[in-house]
Amino acid sequence: EVVPEKTPIFVSDVDGTLTTSETEEYGALLTGVTPNANDGAAAVLNMLAQKGYRPMYVTARPEFLVERTREFVAQRGFPIGLVHTTLGLTGALGGSASTYKTDELAMLAGKGLVPAWAFGNTNTDADAYENGKIQPLKNRVFYQYTDSAHGGRRIESYNELLAEVTALPAVCP
């Protein structure tokens, strides 16, 4: 997808942020089902997309799960967007996941794209969003996770955000 510089975008992690657990994809992969999604998550991300924000899913999943990630996005009603996974066969964990996500955000910034919203659920997301200078802090949204190191906003349910994102002005005509 080619978009002009300064196009408003949002980024989201997938596992544990949009899926109902951090490891749900492993079991789902074995059974062939699509993981469940957190209640209200699709509604919030769809509202952002309707307001003009382009979706991008940045996950430390391994590359061979890119199609399953696209299937999850489509089947669970999330807005279709770019899906970036790690290039390795095993994905990335811990510091490697943070570095991968930080590098992805740096690549975006190099193209004049800085996310206006970011969604995550772990310290690797929090570190990447801090390194990517995503502002304001309230737009760094963490599902059932407190980013005590950098700030950001903890939510217990995506439904907490629906009225707020619905009230946002459109960013694109």
N, C-alpha and C positions, 0 to 999 in steps of 0.2 A: 504494500500500500504506500502510495506517495502522497504526502500531505505537506502543505506549506509550513515554513517556520512559524512558530508561535501558535500552531493549532492547539486548542485546548484538549488535553488528554487526561485520562486517569489510568493508573496501574493497579493491578490486584494480583496478589499471590493467589494460589488455588487451594492447596492442601491445608485443611484446618481453618482457612480463611473463608473459603466458599463451600468446601465440603464439610460434612459434619464432624470429621476427625482428621487429624494430621496423617494418619496411616490408612484411612479408609480405601484408598485406591489399590493398595496391595491385595486386600481380600476381594475387592470388586474385580480386579484384573483376573484373578483366578476363576471367578464365577462368570465373568463376561457381562456383569451388570454395570450400570453407570452409578457412581457414588451418589449419595443423597446430598442435597444442598441445604445450607443453613437457611432457616425461615427468614424471608424478607430480603435476602441478599440479591436475588435476581431483580426484584422490584426496585431496589435502590440503584443498582447499576444501570438498569434500563432507563430510569428517570434521568440519571446523569447523561446517558447517551441521547435521550430525547431533548435534553437541554443543549446539546451540541458538543459534548465531550466525547472524544474518540476513545474506545476501550483498548487496553493492552493488558494481557495476562502474562506476567513474568513469574515463571515457576522454576524451581530448582529440580524438577522432575527430569529424568533422563530423556534424551531425544526420541527414543523409540515410543514414548508415551504422548508425543505431540498430537497424533490423530485421536487418541482416547481423550485427551484434554479438549480438543475441538468438539468431540462428541458430547462430553460433559457440558460444555458451554451451551451447545445447541439444545440438547435434550432437557436440560434443567432450566431453560428459558432465559439465560443470560444474553446480553447483547453480543453479537458476533464482533470479534476484534482480532487484533494480532495476538498470536500465541508464541511466546519465546520460551524454549526449554534449554537446559544445558546441552552441550554437544556430546557429552560422554554417555557411556552405556549404563552408568550407575547413578547418575544424577549428582547432586551436591548436598552436603550436610554441613552444619556448623559454620565455621569460618569460610569454608569453600562456597557455601550458599550465599553468605553475605558478600563475598568478593564478586561472585557471579552477578548478583543483583545490582551491586554497586556499579560494576562495569556496564551492565545493560542501561542503567540510568545515565551514566556518563556518555554512552553512545548516543542516547536520545538528546542529551544536552548539547552534544557536538553538532547535532542537526537542528538545533534551535527549538527543541521540544522539552519542556520541563513539566512534569505532571502537576496538575492543580489539585488532584486528590490521589491518595495512595491507601490501599487496604492490605492489611497483613495480620499475622497472629503470633509472631515469634520475634526473638531478639535479632535474628538475621534480617527480617524485614525492617525492624526498627533501625538497625545500623545502616542498612542500605538507604532508607529514606532520609536519614540524617546526612549521610554522605552525599546524597543527591540533592540536598538542600530544598526539599519539598516544604513549601510554606503556604499558608500559615499552619502552625502546629495542629490546629483543630482539624485540618484536612488530612492529617495522618491518622487514619482510623484503624484501631486494633481490636479485633474480635476476641473478647474474653482474654485479653492480654494487656498488662500494664507496662508501658515503656518508661520505666523509672529513670533510665539513663539519659533520654533525650526529650521526652515529652510526648505529645500526641494524645489522642483521645481513646479511651477504652469504652467499648460498647458491650453490652451483654446480648443484644439482639439488633439485627439490622433494622427492625421496625422502628427503633429509636431515631433513625435518620430520615425516614420517609418524608415526614412533613417538612423537614429542613431542605432536602434536595428538591422536593416539589416546589418550594417557594423560591428557589434560585432563578435568577433571570437567565434567559437563553444566552449562550455565548456565541452562537453562530446563527445567521439568518436562515 
